Amino acid sequence: MTHLIQLRKGEVRRVALVDEPQLRLLADFASIYDLAESAIERSITLSEATQKRATSDCLDYNAIYNGRSDWRILPAIDHPHEPARCLISGTGLTHLGSARDRQAMHAKPHQELTDSMKMFRLGMEGGRPQEGKIGTPPEWFYKGTGTMLRAHNEPLDVPVFGLDGGEEAEIAGVYLIDSEGRPRRIGMAGGNEFSDHRFEKTNYLHLASSKLRTSSLGPELVLDPKFDSVRVDVAIQRAGGVLWSKSIRTGENEMCHSLRNIEHHHFKFEAHRRPGDVHVHFFGTDYLSFGDGIQLADGDVMKIQFEGFGRALCNPVRIFRGSPELIEAIPLG
């Protein structure tokens, strides 16, 4: 499988092919976005475009990954020209564990099933339609634009108005809409969807705004990964030790919705097929540390290793203190 990574040193950007323990720089392209557009225009695969542009110039991956280099890792995809044209979204209630946690979070006395569990069961019944058929729509949520996407080693933020922040270890599909409005899946990457679970728990209708937080992606984009059943090792590190850890699984075999069904229901909207746009769509997770009563503290590090997706994604938690500032709209009438 071909793994790509995006790098920056000052104002200079480069794309590199992961060739452990080195990064082999590509010629001519400063972003995966531009490389993908070129591959589409030339009617070749992204892997072929990568091989044609690979040079003999290499960088030490270990030094960059560990922050001991002037080069910094960027998110595994971005829109380098217009960050707001990168849409970040996701699909929830795809895994059994996610439904269990949501049921526990929102269940009321004497209530057998929450709306979350009902929707999960709809997915179990109709989320994997036969080829050529349309299945049950999954839950869908919006997370923001490319300005809210973070890279390996960058902090994920709990704003002053937030109640909490918690990891969500998920694989995300990465897409580019071509000039004819067709979605092209250019690869997948491991990610940390990161949400405010305490705020969500106060009222189910807070789910939408609990998702409007920074999230991370990478460090590597895998062009044609295996997505049947992927082992994921998640750890919360505090003061140099491991506070919590869990091994979970994700992928099509672990989900009640097929990848084809998720993609259809995301891209059926014409607004999601605007030529030149980038889409990052998270596919859900099976387990959260929040479900075990873990509350992350400032400086905790979330480490997520996705089998077959390259090196682990690490992000510290950064909690902003203080009182929320009142934001007022200024009338122009």
N, C-alpha and C positions, 0 to 999 in steps of 0.2 A: 504494500500500500504506500502511496505517495503522501508524505507529510510536508506541509509548507508552514512557514513562520514569517511574520512581519516584524521588522526591526526599525528602530530610529536611533540616530546619533546626532543630536542637535537638530538642524533643519533637514538632515539627510535621511531619507527613507530607503529601505531595501527589502526585497523578498528573498528568502533563502529556502533551499531544499534541506530537510533534516537528514543528515548523513552521519549518525552517531559515531563518535562524540563531537562531530563537527557540524557546522552549518555551511552549506555550499551556496554561495551567492548566485542569484540569477542576474543576467544582463538585461538592460533596457527597461525593466519595469520596477516601479517604486511601490506598487500595491498589488495585492491579490485581485482586487477589483479590476484594475487595468489589464492584468494578465488574463483574467477570465473573459473580459470583453474581447480581447484579441483572439482568444481561442474560439469564441462563438463566431466572430467575423470570418475566421479562416476555416471554420467547419472542422476543427480538430478537438480532441479531448484536452482537458486541462492538464492531464498527466503528460500528454505529448508536448504541449506547449512548455511545460516545465523542463522536460528533458532537453528540448531544443535550446533553452536559454540558460541551462546550468553551466557555470564556469568552473575553473579550477581554483578560484579565490575562496578560501575557507576562513571561518571564524570559530573560536573556541566556545562551544555551546555551554560547557560547564560554567565558565566565567560569566557569560551573559545571563544564564539562568539564575545564578546565585548572586547577581547584582554586583559583580566585581569587574565590570567593564563599562566603557562609555556608551556601549550599545544597550538599548533598552527594548524589551519585548513589548509589542503592541497587541491589542486584541486580535484574535485569529482572523477577523474580517472587520472592515469598516467601509464607509463611503468616504474616500479620501478628499473628494471635491465638495460634497454637501452632506455633512454628518446627519442633518435632520432627515435625509432621505434613506436612512437605515432604520427600519421599523423593528422593534424588539417586542416579541409577543410570546405566548405560550399556551399549552393545552394542559389542563389539570384533570385530576380524577382518572388518569390513564392506568395507574398501577393499583393493585389491591391495597398496599400500604397507605397510599395517599387517601383512599376512601376511608380507611380505618381511622387515620388521624383526624380527618375532617369530621367524621361522624362523632368522634370523642370531643372534638373542639366545640361543636355546635349542638350536640344533643341536649334535649330538655327532659325533665322528669316525665315519665309515662309516655314518651314519644318513641315509637319503635324505630322509624327511619327518618333521617333528615333528608332535605332536598338533595344534598350532596350524594348520599347513598342511593337515592332513587335514580339520580343521573348516572351514577356509576353502573347501576344495574342495567340501565338503558344501553350503556356502552357494551356491557357484557353480552347483551342480547343482539345488538345490531352494529357493533363497532368494527366488525371484520367481515364486510360484505364480499360476495363473490366478485371475481374480476369483471369489470365493466358495470358493476352496480354501485349505487350510492348508499352508504350506510348512515347510521345514527350520528348526528353532529355531536362532537365532544364539547366540553367546556372550553371557552376561549378567553384569554385575558391579554390586556395591553400592558407593557412594561415601560415604554418610552421610546426615545430615539437613540441614535448612535452616540449622542453626547453623554448618555448614562452608562455606556459600556466601558468596562475596565479590563485591564490586562493582568497577567500573572504578576504577583508581588505588589499590585496596587491595592489600596484599602477600599473596602466596601463600607458605605457610610450609613449610620443611623442619624438622621437629621434631628434638630432640636425638638421638632414636633412629633417625632417617632416614639413609640413605646418600646421597641425591641428591634432586633435584626437577627435572622437565623439563616443558616445555609440551606440550600436546596440543590443537591447534587444531580444535575441533569445533563443529558446530551442534547445539543441543539442542532437543528438543520440550518444550513446556510444557503441562501438562494440569491440569485441575480435575475431580474426580469429583463428579458432580451428586447430587442428593438421592435419585435412584433407582439409584445405583451405576454410572452410565454414564460412561466417560471422555470428557471434552470437550477437544479440542486447542484451546487459546486462542491459540496462536501459537508462534513459534520465536525463538531468540536465538542469537547467536554466543557461544561460550564457550571457556574454557581448562580442559580437564579435569584437567591437572596430576597427575603420578604420579611415583613413585620407581622409575625404570627400573633403576638399579643394584641396588636390593634385589630387584626382580623377576628380574634376570638371575642372581642367586645360585642360584635354584631356581624352576622354573616354578610350584610350589605356593605361592610367595610372591606370586603375581599378586594374589590377593584382598586381602591386607593392604597391598600396594603402592598400591592404589587409595584407601585410607582417608586421604586428604589433602584440604586445602582446594582448592576450585576456584572459578572465577569465571564470571559470566554477565552479558552485556549489552554496552554500556549500554542498548540499546534492545530492546524486545520488538516483533517484527513480526507482525501479526495474520494475514496470509494471504500469506506470502512464496512466491516461486518457489523450488522445491527440486529442480529437475532437475539443473542443473550450476552450481555456485557457485564462483567464483574466491576463493581465500583467500591473502592475502599475510601471511607470518609473518616477524618480525624479532626477533633478540635484540640488545639494545643494551647496551653496556658502556662506562662512562666517556665518555658522549656520542657514541660512535661505534657503527657497526653491526658486531657480531661475526659474525653469521650471518643469512642471509635465504633465503627460499624461497617460490615461488609454487606452490600446489597447488590441487586441485579437490575439492569434495565435492558431495553431492547424490545423488538416486536414480540418475541415469545413471552415476555413478561407483562405485556400490555393488553388491555381489552379492546383497544383501537389499533387497526393496522396503520402503517405509515402512509399508505395510499389514501386511506380515509381521512387521516389528519390533514394531509396536504390538500386534498380536494376541498375540505371545508374551510381551510384558510384562504386558498386562492380562488374560491368561487366568487368572492367579492371583487368587482371590477377595480375598486380602489386599491386592491392588493396586487394588481397586475399592471402597474404603471412602469413603462420602459425606463430602465436605468436605476430603479430602486433596488436596495438590498434588504433582505428579510433575514432576521435571526429568530428562529422559532423553537422554544424549549419544549421537550416532549414529556416532561414530568419525572417524578421520582417515587421511590418506594418507601422511604423512611426519612424522618427528620430528627435531629437531636432535640428539638423542641418537644417532640412527642414523649421523650424520656425526662422532661422537666429541666432541660439544660437552658440556662439563660446566658447568652454570650456577653462577655465583658470587653471593655476597651483594650485593644492590644492582643486579644485572642487571635489565633491564626487558624483559618479553615483550610485544610489540605484535602484535596480530592484527586484520587488516582483512577482513571478510567482505563481498563484493560484494552490494549490495542490502539489507544489514542495518544501515545507518547508520554511525555513527562507530566508529573502531577501539576495541578493548578493550585496555587497557594495565594490566599488573600487575607491580610489582617483586617480585623474589625476596627472601625474608627467611629467613636460615639461623640457627637457634638453636644456639649452641655449648654445650659442657659435657658432662657424663656423664649418661646416663639415670638418672632416679630410680626406685628400686624401688617398685612399686605393690603393696601387699598388701591382700587382702580381710580384713576384720575379722569374725570369727565372732560370730554372735548367739545360737548355740545354748545 
